[in-house]
């Protein structure tokens, strides 16, 4: 979902996990190459009871099992993680910049060794790195994009930090062994594992950060409040109120007495006028740019837009705050579970009114007033209070009814076509997705986009006219509507004495069957949503109803769907009511077969046809 | 120095070495900005009124576009240098969000320069600058600070900057953005790369100014292609020749299906040659200083002739090919001359691949001519030149560098490549194209010889077809398919991504009878390639975005590379879900989806086309499907009526026929989609639409089955 333009706040600490996957997954696309031995050692250095740096030694022993091949050993580095050594026989390291697609500039870099492998001859690659900012050493991934025969990861903690550093294994797989051993002046934490399946790209699979085993390293921050001090200290409050901000705030709130109107207006203005462009190199990964600068530039990342909303609120006499949180797509824990930098990846603003906290995400361009995007719902937040104190809160969940895609149509049938007028209304996340698709395209292509939304599934037999669209994007409305006259022939199958009509009442469920061949991971439903349709089908002249589909209900772990057909009161038409509603968002790997069955069951009901017999 | 070695040297040099890391070169940026912003070009007026028709229908309007090329020649005792200054300046009105996003960020080249060093000598340097400013509707002008650009670097310690990324601060819908790229390059003892001016624009363009000043001692050879405006040079003044052209109101154009950009999009191509440069090849017949517009093709042909006369090579390939061909002849004593020459051609391409030679087409053509001569089979071999429709036609060449080279043996065309193609087969986009060949012993005389004009033969739809035979059966709500697919002629090109070069080499080894112990040891992973092949061939039969076949088995019968196996042929067994729906006591099968995923034209595509529509070659697809009905079911009366379609147009035909065989309880469906011409003129676009539309609609065709 492009709408969730999440700036990767605090990205550096978890960079190893993401870099290793994103860069190497294309390389590790076959199973000819494996890692026989993957060894990682992290040595925590200490001075006067404080972590000062972390040394990392990594070796990977690659093997081409069947035929000559190329392996890519890749590691990440940045301004805060240095590469001290990178070597493998017959190759020289390549040092490259590695920016995400959604980030203009991050400063993230990779060091890669391209290794030519002869069949059945092992080759060892070695990296040595130093974390110069130890607070960024907080997660160690226990996986690779290659199959790993043997994995061994060691974290060496000086005895002086024994009661400070806490190593927690998370999601260890069966057979993974985690041990703690005191040896000399060190505490040694070890994970050993054998035969680990690779983490490769799989369509609809949850991100590795949510499912891969890892070790979490706590201790740099005493607790979440200590972490807050660290984050808050890095914010420059110097230019949070300037004349340009004050005058804009006056302009926006002029004539508005209601505090909620003011809040909505300010948040909406920022969403509409501040382009999302992320610059996250170095400290920009952590602290927001000055609100005045963001306003002047008219662009910023999540921190920039949050800072501007906060400043505009404050200029308007409303208690604006910064909020740190982790989005559900990428973060697997609460701040209080693990008070470490990698427990968050996003910043928004909040308005505190009479002790209630109103959360405001500046990156959701078409976010309706008061709307909370699905990726934020339920997330634990650190809400700024003052330089010493913060509030730990949770973003409230939102009823899925707010994310409804609805269709209303009244259709008429002749022997060769179905026609009528249809209305499609998008709310919540569906509104955001629709507006993004509509406005991201050149004007010359926008009509095609509308037709795509009106005609799902896409086929060649549908034509539209009198299309009217009202996105409400300019005034932050809570939904958008597209309506059109339509005419199409594909829904009708004719025989000598009967017409078979397909209504396809659930036009778009954003779901798919999963190919179970070689599937290693489960599936994640992209976002929670609901689809409802109400379709009135006029019985064609000269025909009588021969068969209408039975009520079809599918109640699965992941969605509920109901499709029903009933006669209208005057018996001149049939009314189809359908609803589809997502539930659990994650399908585990061992549940995929059930998922496919449930999905097919739903689809079969969606495809049922009405039969009209010639009189 | 031979031409070949020189070409090699140039290629090595072109890799380029960035000089340094850091922030943009302030001094150079200032120089560029001072120069560009001080240019008084009347078209660059931010207050230009945008016509209402454009303002409402366009996301952005280019108010003015200026492209200028100044090329100088510096000759002295220590250098023979061509210096080039290229300016590209754009003023654009931002009208909506999509344009705002599009113009929000820029990436520009490193400013401190990249150099090309050979044997310790710096032979080239390249510097680039960028600048931008915003015109607000209230009259303010905001200069964009390029020092805010972020360096994209390589090297352990960010040793080298390769480019910069810059976000345009303060830009809003309704603003006018003006930006420029400014490049300074020089090359010593080489010529600069050709300059190209394109007239196809993403956004409507109110004014386009292109101009330049070229040193009078340089050779300027240029041509306007595809209706691009003609450019005139002035007489030399202060050692410079000046050109300038002004255009107004260029509409926006979009790339789309069935286009040939080099044959349809207007552009001007300009070769600017330092004919005294000593580190590159110049045919003795090439032109000295001067302006040469729309060169007579004969002039370029003369250069090609000179090139072929000058060409010498040192390569082990010809002898290896001759030895292998002799072995082939021993194994096939009855082989005729064409079969032997075909074998030699396969051997040449084979060794070029397995020995990792990677020779260019011209060298393979020259070597093959020599090989054929040495085989003494009473056949006439000659090197020929030809272009595909992805390039300019050979009657519009302005340089010997433009055409592709091949070998012609009598009237048989040998085009290099590792593809699903037999020796002598001509790729679709070369068919029907004209080129030339020089016959005889070119080195025997220095006299001018005119090339024989050749025309690559065109094939028919029947020679370029996909034939799909399918036995289908219904199992519950699934359909099981046993499908045999045979691709011939040009249509084989569609299967090429499924195969990999080592399989190609293996087929040739089998055909040429290369002993096991001398065969190429494949570096690739066969199992992995098989997975990719299955995936690709499966996708080829995947039907619609929501329906994916479950593949039970894929078997490749042949890859269409060697004369004994001329076609690509494969079998697939698969199961498809989701095509059957229930309807009371009957079932409805969306049978149309068994006949390809036919392209659905948008309304916009249907209603408007400016350029001719081009296929690779005349072609057809033929489906023969036998559907076994489930026990206890028969077809519903009248259900076959809509499955019989026959639409003919000047572009081709879409024909379907469905019959019920009561005895076997089967439905037989034949589908033929045929395009008889490789090019359909834009005026005849609706003739193509008719066929495309019919084919796309047939994807929705259904069959109703009922209990007996």
Interface residues (C-beta under 8 A of the other chain):
Chain A: X29 X30 X31 X32 X64 X66 X67 X68 X69 X83 X93 X94 X95 X96 X97 X104 X105 X109 X111 X273 X275 X277 X279 X281 X296 X297 X298 X299 X439 X440 X441 X442 X443 X444 X445 X447 X448 X451 X457 X458 X459 X460 X461 X463 X464 X489 X490 X493 X494 X495 X496 X497 X498 X500 X502 X512 X513 X515 X546 X547 X549 X600 X603 X604 X607 X608 X609 X610 X611
Chain B: X57 X58 X59 X95 X96 X97 X98 X99 X100 X101 X104 X105 X150 X152 X153 X154 X155 X156 X158 X159 X165 X167 X169 X170 X171 X172 X252 X254 X477 X521 X522 X523 X524 X525 X526 X527 X528 X531 X544 X545 X546 X548 X577 X578 X581 X582 X583 X584 X585 X586 X588 X598 X600 X601 X602 X603 X604 X636 X637 X638 X639 X641 X642 X693 X696 X697 X699 X700 X702 X703 X704
